[in-house]
Amino acid sequence: MKSATILRSPAAAARVLAVVLAALFLTGLLAGCGSLPPLKHVLLSPPQTERLAARPSNWEVRRVQMPEYLDSYDIQLRTDDYVLTRLPDAKWAERLPVAVTRLLQQTIDEKLQTRRDKHYEVDVDISTFEPQPSGNVVLSAAWRVVDAAGDTVARNHSLIKQPLPPAPGRSAGDIGRAMSIAVRELAMRIVARAG
């Protein structure tokens, strides 16, 4: 009898109504989340079946430097001169600088023909690396190769453009593939100048 009188007060009824509405809102929100497409994890490296097994060299690619906005798991697209948009349903499987460093090392080890036994360090500083409104992935990087004494063996600045498939229907895999090709092209330019 006492609980019935408590629920009759306007303040108690308002609290009960607020709790019920919040529960309904959360139920609807959770049901909506179930309809999102599953998150894809994109790799920068091609599968082992698409490349030669690399015999390790004495070259060491040090961790690639890049702007902070690229040092994440988000796959970023430049949608305007000053606007970056992240893909909502895909992320990198590993942080982008780690993936680029690993792919550069693999490709250099794979492509080196001479100077494999030289103790070289490769420093790469990427200033731009994302799909552009032009329909290309653009990779702009300054790099240098130094020997064990710290002397520069080779250095350059590379600008690489890799075409993407047309925007409608372009997938996260298409972006990963184009970015992978651009990194491998950078590695081949380094080898051509210093190897």
Secondary structure, 3 states (H helix, E strand, C coil): CHHHHHHHCHHHHHHHHHHHHHHHHHHHHHHHHCCCCCCEEECCCCCHHHCCCCCCCCCEECCCECCHHHCCCEEEEEEECCEEEEEEEEEECCCHHHHHHHHHHHHHHHHCCCCCCCCCEEEEEEEEEEECCCCEEEEEEEEEEECCCCCEEEEEEEEEEEECCCCCCCCHHHHHHHHHHHHHHHHHHHHHHHC
